[in-house]
Amino acid sequence: MSEWRDAVEVPPRQPGEVPAYVETYPAEEQQRVGLRVAGRSYRGRVGERRRYADGREAVHLMLWPALPDGRRTAWFWWDLEAFELRASLLGTSPVEEHFHDGDAVRVHRTDVESNDVGRYEGFDPWKQPRVQVRVGGRWHDALVWHKIRYKDGRHAVQCKVKFLEGDNWPVIYWRTYWWNPAAIRVMPGSGDPGQPGPVVEW
């Protein structure tokens, strides 16, 4: 999130200011987002959206944690450079609809048992290795949060991967892939901005 800019809160509505369009979302359809306010990270759900005649959009968010003044809801201007769109944990991206030769292979819960894990290694925040994962025949940016070593010698990585959907909107998905250096490539300087190359053993 260090590359994001802060989200901007919408000022109180002025007298006579009427949105051109208002849409409210039921709980099961609310978009999950990540955002930063005054340098602090928050999670949110979009409960309502306003569109104005001049093209601006605003969203009403339920926030975790609460804002410094105790509020758990607030309006913010919609800005893709200030929001990280997060898919539902059970959601599937259109990018994943077709498997191509050479794509990274997902590890599903039914593929392994919990007692098959030999070692579960996490990376400190802001030091997650940067990788690119091949999915749908294309490379996608991702961060590795955990490396999993199985007792049978296989490895896997849990990633926060970014797929571009619709009008090239970046949407974040959590995925676990079997480790394959031909389908998951570690980016130069990954894990430590001061190093010329990867600083983790794969």
Backbone as a printed PyTorch tensor [residue, N CA C, xyz], in Angstrom:
tensor([[[  0.8060,  -1.2060,   0.0000],
         [  0.0000,   0.0000,   0.0000],
         [  0.8460,   1.2660,   0.0000]],

        [[  2.1670,   1.1210,   0.0970],
         [  2.9990,   2.3090,   0.1820],
         [  2.9450,   3.1420,  -1.0780]],

        [[  2.5240,   2.5180,  -2.2280],
         [  2.4670,   3.2740,  -3.4680],
         [  1.1290,   3.9870,  -3.6450]],

        [[  0.1970,   3.7580,  -2.7610],
         [ -1.1070,   4.4020,  -2.8760],
         [ -1.0380,   5.8300,  -2.3770]],

        [[ -2.0210,   6.6230,  -2.8150],
         [ -2.2120,   7.9270,  -2.1900],
         [ -3.3940,   7.8330,  -1.2400]],

        [[ -3.4610,   8.7640,  -0.2930],
         [ -4.5380,   8.7340,   0.6900],
         [ -5.8940,   8.9590,   0.0290]],

        [[ -6.8960,   8.2690,   0.5230],
         [ -8.2690,   8.5160,   0.0870],
         [ -8.7260,   9.8600,   0.6530]],

        [[ -9.5700,  10.5480,  -0.1050],
         [-10.0370,  11.8840,   0.2820],
         [-11.5030,  11.8000,   0.7100]],

        [[-11.7660,  12.2320,   1.9360],
         [-13.1220,  12.1920,   2.4430],
         [-13.9770,  13.2580,   1.7530]],

        [[-15.2290,  12.9060,   1.4800],
         [-16.1580,  13.8220,   0.8160],
         [-16.6700,  14.8440,   1.8300]],

        [[-16.6140,  16.1340,   1.5070],
         [-17.1490,  17.1400,   2.4300],
         [-18.6700,  17.0300,   2.5360]],

        [[-19.2580,  17.5970,   3.5820],
         [-20.7250,  17.5640,   3.7140],
         [-21.3970,  18.0780,   2.4540]],

        [[-22.5250,  17.4550,   2.1210],
         [-23.2440,  17.8580,   0.9160],
         [-23.7590,  19.2840,   1.0490]],

        [[-23.5360,  20.0450,  -0.0090],
         [-23.9830,  21.4390,  -0.0070],
         [-25.4820,  21.5220,  -0.2900]],

        [[-26.1690,  22.5490,   0.2200],
         [-27.6040,  22.7170,  -0.0650],
         [-27.8670,  22.7480,  -1.5690]],

        [[-28.8020,  21.9650,  -2.0000],
         [-29.1500,  21.9300,  -3.4190],
         [-28.2850,  21.0030,  -4.2440]],

        [[-27.2580,  20.4100,  -3.6560],
         [-26.3830,  19.4900,  -4.3840],
         [-27.0470,  18.1160,  -4.4380]],

        [[-27.3960,  17.6890,  -5.6330],
         [-28.1280,  16.4320,  -5.8000],
         [-27.3240,  15.4970,  -6.6880]],

        [[-27.0400,  14.2780,  -6.2250],
         [-26.3330,  13.3190,  -7.0830],
         [-27.1790,  12.9620,  -8.2970]],

        [[-26.5120,  12.7030,  -9.4090],
         [-27.2200,  12.2790, -10.6080],
         [-27.7000,  10.8450, -10.4750]],

        [[-27.0390,  10.0630,  -9.6300],
         [-27.3700,   8.6480,  -9.5090],
         [-26.9490,   8.1610,  -8.1340]],

        [[-27.7980,   7.3770,  -7.4790],
         [-27.4870,   6.7910,  -6.1760],
         [-27.7940,   5.3010,  -6.2460]],

        [[-26.8430,   4.4790,  -5.7910],
         [-27.0450,   3.0290,  -5.7920],
         [-26.6350,   2.4740,  -4.4360]],

        [[-27.5180,   1.6640,  -3.8420],
         [-27.2440,   1.0260,  -2.5630],
         [-27.0630,  -0.4670,  -2.7820]],

        [[-26.0970,  -1.0670,  -2.0660],
         [-25.7620,  -2.4700,  -2.2580],
         [-26.1490,  -3.2920,  -1.0290]],

        [[-26.7870,  -4.4500,  -1.2230],
         [-27.0310,  -5.3490,  -0.0900],
         [-25.7050,  -5.9100,   0.4110]],

        [[-25.6880,  -6.3920,   1.6250],
         [-24.4460,  -6.8280,   2.2700],
         [-23.6820,  -7.8490,   1.4300]],

        [[-24.3960,  -8.7850,   0.8130],
         [-23.7100,  -9.8530,   0.0810],
         [-23.0950,  -9.3730,  -1.2290]],

        [[-23.4280,  -8.1520,  -1.6670],
         [-22.8890,  -7.6260,  -2.9220],
         [-21.9180,  -6.4680,  -2.7050]],

        [[-21.5870,  -6.1690,  -1.4720],
         [-20.7360,  -5.0130,  -1.2070],
         [-19.2870,  -5.2940,  -1.6060]],

        [[-18.7070,  -4.3350,  -2.3370],
         [-17.3170,  -4.4370,  -2.7660],
         [-16.3770,  -4.2460,  -1.5870]],

        [[-15.3910,  -5.1200,  -1.4520],
         [-14.3730,  -4.9930,  -0.4140],
         [-13.2170,  -4.1590,  -0.9590]],

        [[-12.7190,  -3.2370,  -0.1650],
         [-11.6180,  -2.3850,  -0.5910],
         [-10.5950,  -2.2450,   0.5310]],

        [[ -9.3880,  -1.8840,   0.1420],
         [ -8.3770,  -1.4280,   1.0720],
         [ -8.1130,   0.0360,   0.7670]],

        [[ -7.8000,   0.8230,   1.7680],
         [ -7.5300,   2.2400,   1.5590],
         [ -6.6090,   2.7490,   2.6520]],

        [[ -6.1270,   3.9620,   2.4570],
         [ -5.2680,   4.5920,   3.4370],
         [ -5.8090,   5.9840,   3.7090]],

        [[ -5.9120,   6.3490,   4.9820],
         [ -6.3810,   7.6700,   5.3900],
         [ -5.3440,   8.2460,   6.3470]],

        [[ -4.7820,   9.4020,   5.9790],
         [ -3.7450,  10.0390,   6.8060],
         [ -2.6100,   9.0590,   7.1060]],

        [[ -2.2510,   8.2600,   6.1190],
         [ -1.1400,   7.3430,   6.2580],
         [ -1.4400,   6.0470,   6.9800]],

        [[ -2.6790,   5.8580,   7.4200],
         [ -3.0520,   4.6520,   8.1570],
         [ -3.9000,   3.7480,   7.2680]],

        [[ -3.6780,   2.4410,   7.3710],
         [ -4.3760,   1.4780,   6.5250],
         [ -5.7280,   1.0930,   7.1170]],

        [[ -6.7270,   0.9600,   6.2230],
         [ -8.0740,   0.5630,   6.6140],
         [ -8.6100,  -0.4570,   5.6210]],

        [[ -9.5700,  -1.2450,   6.0860],
         [-10.3790,  -2.0780,   5.2130],
         [-11.7840,  -1.4970,   5.1800]],

        [[-12.4660,  -1.6660,   4.0580],
         [-13.8130,  -1.1120,   3.9730],
         [-14.7120,  -1.9220,   3.0590]],

        [[-16.0180,  -1.6790,   3.2110],
         [-17.0250,  -2.2570,   2.3150],
         [-17.8770,  -1.1280,   1.7710]],

        [[-18.1140,  -1.1760,   0.4590],
         [-18.8940,  -0.1270,  -0.2010],
         [-20.3760,  -0.4430,  -0.0530]],

        [[-21.0930,   0.3740,   0.7420],
         [-22.5200,   0.1620,   0.9500],
         [-23.3990,   0.9930,   0.0410]],

        [[-22.8580,   2.1150,  -0.4460],
         [-23.6460,   3.0200,  -1.2950],
         [-22.6900,   3.7890,  -2.1910]],

        [[-23.1720,   4.1160,  -3.3810],
         [-22.3590,   4.8450,  -4.3510],
         [-23.1770,   6.0000,  -4.9150]],

        [[-22.5470,   7.1650,  -5.0330],
         [-23.1780,   8.3230,  -5.6550],
         [-22.3930,   8.7300,  -6.8970]],

        [[-23.1070,   9.0010,  -7.9530],
         [-22.4870,   9.5300,  -9.1640],
         [-23.0700,  10.9110,  -9.4330]],

        [[-22.1870,  11.8520,  -9.7780],
         [-22.6090,  13.2290, -10.0140],
         [-22.5480,  13.5600, -11.5000]],

        [[-23.2740,  14.6160, -11.8850],
         [-23.3710,  14.9950, -13.2940],
         [-22.0130,  15.3460, -13.8910]],

        [[-21.0780,  15.8160, -13.0550],
         [-19.7520,  16.1940, -13.5660],
         [-18.8010,  15.0090, -13.6680]],

        [[-19.3040,  13.7660, -13.4090],
         [-18.4920,  12.5740, -13.5640],
         [-17.8650,  12.0640, -12.2860]],

        [[-17.9090,  12.8490, -11.2260],
         [-17.3280,  12.3920,  -9.9690],
         [-18.1840,  11.2910,  -9.3420]],

        [[-17.5240,  10.4390,  -8.5660],
         [-18.2210,   9.3900,  -7.8260],
         [-17.7620,   9.4190,  -6.3750]],

        [[-18.6750,   9.0820,  -5.4760],
         [-18.3560,   8.9780,  -4.0590],
         [-18.9270,   7.6670,  -3.5420]],

        [[-18.2530,   7.0820,  -2.5370],
         [-18.7040,   5.8200,  -1.9640],
         [-18.8080,   5.9610,  -0.4530]],

        [[-19.8300,   5.2970,   0.1040],
         [-20.0250,   5.2740,   1.5480],
         [-19.4490,   3.9670,   2.0620]],

        [[-18.4650,   4.0530,   2.9710],
         [-17.7430,   2.8800,   3.4260],
         [-18.0270,   2.5620,   4.8860]],

        [[-18.1460,   1.2660,   5.1710],
         [-18.0420,   0.7450,   6.5240],
         [-16.5740,   0.4170,   6.7300]],

        [[-15.9630,   0.9480,   7.7910],
         [-14.5170,   0.9040,   7.9530],
         [-14.0650,   0.0470,   9.1310]],

        [[-12.9200,  -0.5940,   8.9620],
         [-12.2140,  -1.3080,  10.0260],
         [-10.7420,  -0.9490,   9.9410]],

        [[-10.1150,  -0.4760,  10.9700],
         [-10.7020,  -0.0870,  12.2600],
         [-11.4780,   1.2240,  12.1190]],

        [[-11.9440,   1.7490,  13.2470],
         [-12.6480,   3.0280,  13.2170],
         [-11.6680,   4.1590,  12.9350]],

        [[-12.1840,   5.2620,  12.3920],
         [-11.3710,   6.4600,  12.1980],
         [-10.9670,   7.0260,  13.5600]],

        [[ -9.9360,   7.8730,  13.6150],
         [ -9.4810,   8.4180,  14.9010],
         [-10.5810,   9.0870,  15.7240]],

        [[-11.6070,   9.6420,  15.0560],
         [-12.6900,  10.2880,  15.8090],
         [-13.7870,   9.3040,  16.2160]],

        [[-13.5700,   8.0060,  15.9610],
         [-14.5190,   6.9930,  16.3910],
         [-15.5160,   6.5610,  15.3350]],

        [[-15.5890,   7.2550,  14.1990],
         [-16.5550,   6.8800,  13.1650],
         [-16.1480,   5.5940,  12.4680]],

        [[-17.1640,   4.7910,  12.1670],
         [-16.9340,   3.5550,  11.4130],
         [-17.4970,   3.6400,  10.0030]],

        [[-18.1340,   4.7370,   9.6590],
         [-18.6210,   4.9520,   8.3020],
         [-18.2530,   6.3570,   7.8620]],

        [[-18.0100,   6.5040,   6.5710],
         [-17.6800,   7.8230,   6.0220],
         [-17.7900,   7.7510,   4.5030]],

        [[-17.9620,   8.9200,   3.8810],
         [-17.9850,   9.0410,   2.4260],
         [-16.6080,   9.4570,   1.9300]],

        [[-16.1760,   8.8270,   0.8050],
         [-14.9000,   9.1670,   0.1890],
         [-15.0870,   9.2900,  -1.3220]],

        [[-14.2690,  10.1730,  -1.9310],
         [-14.2670,  10.2390,  -3.3860],
         [-13.6790,   8.9430,  -3.9410]],

        [[-14.3280,   8.3830,  -4.9550],
         [-13.8610,   7.1460,  -5.5690],
         [-12.6410,   7.4500,  -6.4200]],

        [[-11.5520,   6.7290,  -6.1690],
         [-10.2830,   6.9910,  -6.8320],
         [ -9.5020,   5.6870,  -6.8710]],

        [[ -9.2910,   5.1370,  -8.0700],
         [ -8.6220,   3.8530,  -8.1860],
         [ -7.1520,   3.9100,  -7.7710]],

        [[ -6.5990,   5.1180,  -7.6560],
         [ -5.2250,   5.2330,  -7.1700],
         [ -5.1920,   5.3260,  -5.6450]],

        [[ -6.3700,   5.3720,  -5.0320],
         [ -6.4450,   5.4430,  -3.5690],
         [ -7.1310,   4.2200,  -2.9790]],

        [[ -7.7170,   3.3690,  -3.8380],
         [ -8.4120,   2.1820,  -3.3550],
         [ -7.7940,   0.9260,  -3.9580]],

        [[ -7.7440,  -0.1160,  -3.1580],
         [ -7.3540,  -1.4320,  -3.6340],
         [ -8.6060,  -2.2940,  -3.6090]],

        [[ -9.0790,  -2.6810,  -4.7810],
         [-10.2800,  -3.5060,  -4.8650],
         [ -9.9350,  -4.9430,  -4.5120]],

        [[-10.7210,  -5.5380,  -3.6160],
         [-10.4470,  -6.8910,  -3.1610],
         [-11.6170,  -7.7970,  -3.4840]],

        [[-11.3220,  -8.9090,  -4.1140],
         [-12.3730,  -9.8420,  -4.4930],
         [-12.8640, -10.6070,  -3.2840]],

        [[-14.0670, -11.1560,  -3.4050],
         [-14.5710, -12.0710,  -2.3990],
         [-13.6260, -13.2600,  -2.2780]],

        [[-13.5110, -13.8150,  -1.0720],
         [-12.6160, -14.9510,  -0.8690],
         [-12.9810, -16.1230,  -1.7640]],

        [[-14.2580, -16.2320,  -2.1290],
         [-14.7030, -17.3300,  -2.9840],
         [-14.8660, -16.9040,  -4.4340]],

        [[-14.5270, -15.6400,  -4.7350],
         [-14.7130, -15.1260,  -6.0840],
         [-13.7040, -15.6960,  -7.0700]],

        [[-14.0950, -15.7200,  -8.3310],
         [-13.2210, -16.1640,  -9.4190],
         [-13.0830, -15.0360, -10.4190]],

        [[-11.8760, -14.7680, -10.8470],
         [-11.6320, -13.6920, -11.8020],
         [-11.8870, -14.1660, -13.2300]],

        [[-12.3730, -13.2810, -14.1070],
         [-12.4780, -13.6450, -15.5280],
         [-11.1310, -14.0390, -16.1200]],

        [[-10.0470, -13.5320, -15.5470],
         [ -8.6970, -13.8680, -16.0080],
         [ -8.4400, -15.3690, -15.8520]],

        [[ -9.1110, -15.9960, -14.8770],
         [ -8.8620, -17.3980, -14.5650],
         [ -9.7690, -18.3650, -15.3180]],

        [[-10.6060, -17.8450, -16.2030],
         [-11.5900, -18.7030, -16.8610],
         [-10.9490, -19.7680, -17.7360]],

        [[ -9.8190, -19.4540, -18.3660],
         [ -9.1870, -20.3970, -19.2920],
         [ -7.7540, -20.6650, -18.8560]],

        [[ -7.4370, -21.9410, -18.6630],
         [ -6.0800, -22.3410, -18.2920],
         [ -5.2470, -22.5030, -19.5500]],

        [[ -4.0400, -21.9240, -19.5290],
         [ -3.1250, -22.0200, -20.6570],
         [ -1.8970, -22.8360, -20.2410]],

        [[ -1.3090, -23.5330, -21.1850],
         [ -0.0620, -24.2470, -20.9000],
         [  0.9620, -23.2510, -20.3600]],

        [[  1.6080, -23.6240, -19.2740],
         [  2.6020, -22.7450, -18.6740],
         [  2.0640, -21.8860, -17.5610]],

        [[  0.7450, -21.9180, -17.3150],
         [  0.1570, -21.1470, -16.2120],
         [  0.5420, -21.7560, -14.8690]],

        [[  0.5610, -20.9060, -13.8470],
         [  0.7300, -21.3860, -12.4790],
         [ -0.4940, -22.2330, -12.0970]],

        [[ -0.2670, -23.2660, -11.3100],
         [ -1.3320, -24.1960, -10.9190],
         [ -1.7310, -23.9090,  -9.4810]],

        [[ -3.0150, -23.6710,  -9.2660],
         [ -3.5170, -23.3710,  -7.9280],
         [ -3.5140, -24.6010,  -7.0350]],

        [[ -3.2940, -24.3420,  -5.7490],
         [ -3.4420, -25.3720,  -4.7270],
         [ -4.8120, -25.1660,  -4.0910]],

        [[ -5.6980, -26.1230,  -4.2380],
         [ -7.0270, -26.0420,  -3.6470],
         [ -7.0340, -26.7710,  -2.3030]],

        [[ -7.9830, -26.4100,  -1.4650],
         [ -8.0530, -27.0090,  -0.1350],
         [ -8.1690, -28.5270,  -0.1880]],

        [[ -8.7890, -29.0220,  -1.2320],
         [ -8.9630, -30.4710,  -1.3350],
         [ -7.7140, -31.1810,  -1.8600]],

        [[ -6.7030, -30.4090,  -2.2940],
         [ -5.4980, -31.0230,  -2.8530],
         [ -4.5710, -31.5920,  -1.7790]],

        [[ -4.5880, -30.9880,  -0.5950],
         [ -3.6660, -31.3900,   0.4700],
         [ -4.3890, -31.3860,   1.8060]],

        [[ -3.8400, -32.1110,   2.7600],
         [ -4.3600, -32.1190,   4.1180],
         [ -3.5150, -31.1830,   4.9760]],

        [[ -4.1080, -30.6430,   6.0250],
         [ -3.3800, -29.7090,   6.8800],
         [ -2.1510, -30.3530,   7.5100]],

        [[ -2.2250, -31.6650,   7.7830],
         [ -1.0670, -32.3230,   8.3990],
         [  0.0160, -32.6700,   7.3890]],

        [[ -0.2000, -32.3070,   6.0970],
         [  0.8280, -32.5030,   5.0790],
         [  1.8610, -31.3800,   5.0990]],

        [[  1.5590, -30.2790,   5.8030],
         [  2.4440, -29.1200,   5.8230],
         [  3.6180, -29.3970,   6.7540]],

        [[  4.8330, -29.2490,   6.2030],
         [  6.0100, -29.4300,   7.0200],
         [  6.4940, -28.1320,   7.6370]],

        [[  6.3640, -27.0320,   6.8790],
         [  6.8060, -25.7320,   7.3660],
         [  5.9970, -24.6430,   6.6820]],

        [[  5.6160, -23.6440,   7.4790],
         [  4.8040, -22.5280,   6.9920],
         [  5.5720, -21.2550,   7.3190]],

        [[  6.1010, -20.5930,   6.2840],
         [  6.9780, -19.4440,   6.4880],
         [  6.2950, -18.1560,   6.0340]],

        [[  6.2150, -17.1700,   6.9350],
         [  5.6200, -15.8970,   6.5930],
         [  6.6780, -14.8290,   6.3980]],

        [[  6.2960, -13.7440,   5.7160],
         [  7.1980, -12.6270,   5.4720],
         [  6.6590, -11.3830,   6.1720]],

        [[  7.5620, -10.5950,   6.7390],
         [  7.1580,  -9.3880,   7.4420],
         [  6.4560,  -8.4210,   6.5000]],

        [[  5.4890,  -7.6440,   7.0260],
         [  4.8390,  -6.6230,   6.1800],
         [  5.8700,  -5.7130,   5.5380]],

        [[  5.5950,  -5.3390,   4.2910],
         [  6.4340,  -4.4600,   3.4750],
         [  7.6990,  -5.1610,   2.9860]],

        [[  7.9050,  -6.4390,   3.3630],
         [  9.0800,  -7.1630,   2.8970],
         [  8.6890,  -8.4170,   2.1180]],

        [[  7.4210,  -8.4910,   1.7250],
         [  6.9840,  -9.6500,   0.9680],
         [  7.6800,  -9.6520,  -0.4000]],

        [[  8.1960, -10.8020,  -0.8260],
         [  8.8110, -10.8730,  -2.1510],
         [  7.8240, -10.4910,  -3.2490]],

        [[  8.2900,  -9.6830,  -4.1790],
         [  7.4840,  -9.3130,  -5.3420],
         [  7.7220, -10.3390,  -6.4380]],

        [[  6.6360, -10.8500,  -6.9840],
         [  6.7310, -11.8320,  -8.0500],
         [  5.7490, -11.4730,  -9.1580]],

        [[  5.8880, -12.1760, -10.2660],
         [  4.8660, -12.1610, -11.3090],
         [  4.4020, -13.5900, -11.5150]],

        [[  3.0810, -13.7590, -11.5920],
         [  2.4750, -15.0810, -11.7260],
         [  1.8090, -15.1750, -13.0940]],

        [[  2.0350, -16.2760, -13.7710],
         [  1.4300, -16.4630, -15.0970],
         [  0.0740, -17.1320, -14.9330]],

        [[ -0.9860, -16.4140, -15.2900],
         [ -2.3640, -16.9050, -15.2080],
         [ -3.0970, -16.4350, -16.4600]],

        [[ -3.8690, -17.3300, -17.0700],
         [ -4.5930, -16.9590, -18.2830],
         [ -3.6740, -16.5980, -19.4280]],

        [[ -2.4490, -17.1360, -19.4060],
         [ -1.4980, -16.8700, -20.4820],
         [ -0.7790, -15.5460, -20.3730]],

        [[ -0.9580, -14.8150, -19.2580],
         [ -0.3170, -13.5110, -19.0850],
         [  0.3110, -13.4270, -17.7010]],

        [[  1.2450, -12.4850, -17.5450],
         [  1.9190, -12.2770, -16.2690],
         [  1.1950, -11.2170, -15.4560]],

        [[  1.0800, -11.4670, -14.1400],
         [  0.3620, -10.5640, -13.2410],
         [  1.2070, -10.3120, -11.9930]],

        [[  1.2200,  -9.0660, -11.5420],
         [  1.9970,  -8.6990, -10.3560],
         [  1.3810,  -9.3090,  -9.1010]],

        [[  2.2410,  -9.7130,  -8.1750],
         [  1.7680, -10.3250,  -6.9340],
         [  2.8000, -10.1110,  -5.8290]],

        [[  2.3400, -10.2530,  -4.5930],
         [  3.1950, -10.2590,  -3.4140],
         [  3.0480, -11.6080,  -2.7300]],

        [[  4.1580, -12.1890,  -2.3050],
         [  4.1300, -13.4650,  -1.5980],
         [  4.0590, -13.1970,  -0.0990]],

        [[  3.0170, -13.7040,   0.5430],
         [  2.8430, -13.5290,   1.9840],
         [  3.3210, -14.7410,   2.7620]],

        [[  3.1960, -15.9240,   2.1740],
         [  3.6300, -17.1390,   2.8630],
         [  4.2440, -18.1150,   1.8610]],

        [[  5.2300, -18.8280,   2.3260],
         [  5.8010, -19.9450,   1.5760],
         [  5.4920, -21.2150,   2.3550]],

        [[  4.9760, -22.2240,   1.6810],
         [  4.5560, -23.4580,   2.3260],
         [  5.4350, -24.6020,   1.8220]],

        [[  6.0170, -25.3250,   2.7550],
         [  6.8080, -26.5060,   2.4090],
         [  6.0310, -27.7360,   2.8810]],

        [[  5.7750, -28.6620,   1.9660],
         [  5.0440, -29.8670,   2.3170],
         [  6.0100, -31.0040,   2.6400]],

        [[  5.5280, -31.9450,   3.4040],
         [  6.3770, -33.0400,   3.8730],
         [  6.8930, -33.9000,   2.7280]],

        [[  6.1780, -33.9060,   1.6080],
         [  6.6320, -34.7140,   0.4720],
         [  7.6540, -33.9900,  -0.3960]],

        [[  8.0760, -32.7700,   0.0350],
         [  9.1040, -32.0360,  -0.6930],
         [  8.5850, -30.9550,  -1.6090]],

        [[  7.2900, -30.9110,  -1.8420],
         [  6.7370, -29.8660,  -2.7110],
         [  6.6530, -28.5320,  -1.9670]],

        [[  6.6780, -27.4450,  -2.7480],
         [  6.5400, -26.0970,  -2.1980],
         [  5.3340, -25.4140,  -2.8370]],

        [[  4.7840, -24.4510,  -2.1060],
         [  3.7140, -23.6100,  -2.6380],
         [  3.8860, -22.2150,  -2.0610]],

        [[  3.2640, -21.2330,  -2.7070],
         [  3.3140, -19.8580,  -2.2090],
         [  1.8990, -19.2940,  -2.1510]],

        [[  1.6170, -18.5980,  -1.0570],
         [  0.3510, -17.8890,  -0.9360],
         [  0.5940, -16.4540,  -1.3780]],

        [[ -0.1640, -16.0100,  -2.3620],
         [  0.0750, -14.7140,  -2.9860],
         [ -1.1370, -13.8030,  -2.8860]],

        [[ -0.8400, -12.5290,  -2.8790],
         [ -1.8530, -11.5000,  -3.0990],
         [ -1.6130, -11.0290,  -4.5220]],

        [[ -2.4390, -11.5110,  -5.4630],
         [ -2.1900, -11.2810,  -6.8820],
         [ -3.1860, -10.2760,  -7.4400]],

        [[ -2.7120,  -9.4510,  -8.3610],
         [ -3.5270,  -8.3800,  -8.9420],
         [ -3.9000,  -8.7390, -10.3820]],

        [[ -5.2130,  -8.9040, -10.6330],
         [ -5.7070,  -9.1300, -11.9760],
         [ -6.3890,  -7.8620, -12.4830]],

        [[ -6.1710,  -7.5250, -13.7450],
         [ -6.8400,  -6.3810, -14.3570],
         [ -8.1330,  -6.8660, -14.9910]],

        [[ -9.2540,  -6.2970, -14.5480],
         [-10.5660,  -6.7380, -15.0100],
         [-11.3480,  -5.5690, -15.5970]],

        [[-12.3810,  -5.9100, -16.3680],
         [-13.2540,  -4.8720, -16.9130],
         [-12.4620,  -3.8180, -17.6810]],

        [[-12.5910,  -2.5640, -17.2630],
         [-11.8570,  -1.4600, -17.8910],
         [-10.4760,  -1.3160, -17.2610]],

        [[ -9.7570,  -2.4410, -17.1780],
         [ -8.4090,  -2.4820, -16.5960],
         [ -8.3860,  -2.0490, -15.1310]],

        [[ -9.4320,  -2.3760, -14.4050],
         [ -9.4340,  -2.1150, -12.9620],
         [ -8.6500,  -3.2090, -12.2690]],

        [[ -7.6830,  -2.8450, -11.4210],
         [ -6.9440,  -3.8720, -10.6750],
         [ -7.7730,  -4.4080,  -9.5070]],

        [[ -7.9230,  -5.7200,  -9.4590],
         [ -8.6710,  -6.3730,  -8.3790],
         [ -7.7450,  -7.3910,  -7.7150]],

        [[ -7.7300,  -7.3850,  -6.3780],
         [ -6.8370,  -8.2290,  -5.6170],
         [ -7.5080,  -9.5620,  -5.2610]],

        [[ -6.7950, -10.6580,  -5.4880],
         [ -7.2530, -11.9920,  -5.1170],
         [ -6.1710, -12.6650,  -4.2730]],

        [[ -6.5970, -13.4780,  -3.3150],
         [ -5.6740, -14.3050,  -2.5390],
         [ -5.6330, -15.6850,  -3.1920]],

        [[ -4.4430, -16.1180,  -3.5460],
         [ -4.2890, -17.3960,  -4.2240],
         [ -3.0830, -18.1490,  -3.6820]],

        [[ -3.1780, -19.4730,  -3.6910],
         [ -2.0470, -20.3260,  -3.3630],
         [ -1.7040, -21.1410,  -4.6040]],

        [[ -0.4270, -21.0830,  -5.0070],
         [  0.0300, -21.7720,  -6.2180],
         [  1.1700, -22.7250,  -5.8720]],

        [[  1.2040, -23.8490,  -6.5870],
         [  2.3710, -24.7160,  -6.4940],
         [  3.5680, -23.9620,  -7.0350]],

        [[  4.6900, -24.0490,  -6.2980],
         [  5.8750, -23.3210,  -6.7210],
         [  6.4310, -23.8970,  -8.0180]],

        [[  6.5920, -23.0330,  -9.0140],
         [  7.1260, -23.4020, -10.3220],
         [  7.8200, -22.1690, -10.8760]],

        [[  9.1590, -22.1380, -10.8910],
         [  9.8610, -20.9380, -11.3480],
         [  9.5890, -20.5730, -12.7960]],

        [[  9.0220, -21.4950, -13.5830],
         [  8.6670, -21.1660, -14.9570],
         [  7.3520, -20.3950, -15.0260]],

        [[  6.5420, -20.4900, -13.9570],
         [  5.2420, -19.8240, -13.9450],
         [  5.1420, -18.7500, -12.8700]],

        [[  6.1240, -18.6980, -11.9720],
         [  6.1660, -17.6760, -10.9210],
         [  7.5920, -17.1420, -10.8860]],

        [[  7.7830, -15.9170, -11.3320],
         [  9.1330, -15.3750, -11.3950],
         [  9.3200, -14.2840, -10.3450]],

        [[ 10.4200, -14.3980,  -9.6100],
         [ 10.7510, -13.4400,  -8.5680],
         [ 11.3500, -12.2040,  -9.2230]],

        [[ 10.8580, -11.0180,  -8.8420],
         [ 11.3040,  -9.7850,  -9.4550],
         [ 12.5990,  -9.2990,  -8.8230]],

        [[ 13.4650,  -8.6280,  -9.5960],
         [ 14.7290,  -8.1150,  -9.0520],
         [ 14.4900,  -7.2040,  -7.8500]],

        [[ 15.3300,  -7.3660,  -6.8350],
         [ 15.1970,  -6.5470,  -5.6390],
         [ 14.0940,  -6.9910,  -4.7190]],

        [[ 13.4830,  -8.1550,  -5.0090],
         [ 12.3440,  -8.5980,  -4.2310],
         [ 12.7170,  -8.8670,  -2.7870]],

        [[ 11.8920,  -8.3460,  -1.8740],
         [ 12.0860,  -8.5810,  -0.4610],
         [ 12.8990,  -7.5210,   0.2320]],

        [[ 13.7130,  -6.7610,  -0.5030],
         [ 14.5310,  -5.7170,   0.1060],
         [ 14.8960,  -4.7060,  -0.9740]],

        [[ 14.3130,  -3.4840,  -0.9420],
         [ 14.5790,  -2.5000,  -1.9910],
         [ 16.0460,  -2.1680,  -2.1440]],

        [[ 16.8720,  -2.4350,  -1.1190],
         [ 18.2850,  -2.0910,  -1.1960],
         [ 19.1520,  -3.1690,  -1.8100]],

        [[ 18.5530,  -4.2970,  -2.1880],
         [ 19.3220,  -5.4150,  -2.7350],
         [ 19.1160,  -5.5100,  -4.2370]],

        [[ 20.1340,  -5.9700,  -4.9750],
         [ 20.0270,  -6.0600,  -6.4370],
         [ 19.2120,  -7.2500,  -6.9170]],

        [[ 18.9480,  -8.2240,  -6.0510],
         [ 18.2250,  -9.4160,  -6.4840],
         [ 17.4550, -10.0360,  -5.3560]],

        [[ 16.8340, -11.2040,  -5.5750],
         [ 16.0540, -11.8560,  -4.5370],
         [ 16.8950, -12.1060,  -3.2820]],

        [[ 16.2730, -11.9460,  -2.1260],
         [ 16.9750, -12.1500,  -0.8740],
         [ 16.3630, -13.3120,  -0.0820]],

        [[ 15.5610, -14.1160,  -0.7430],
         [ 14.9620, -15.2740,  -0.0890],
         [ 15.3350, -16.5280,  -0.8730]],

        [[ 15.4080, -17.6380,  -0.1660],
         [ 15.7220, -18.9000,  -0.8110],
         [ 14.4350, -19.5460,  -1.3190]],

        [[ 14.4330, -19.9340,  -2.5790],
         [ 13.2480, -20.5490,  -3.1590],
         [ 13.5020, -22.0290,  -3.4390]]])
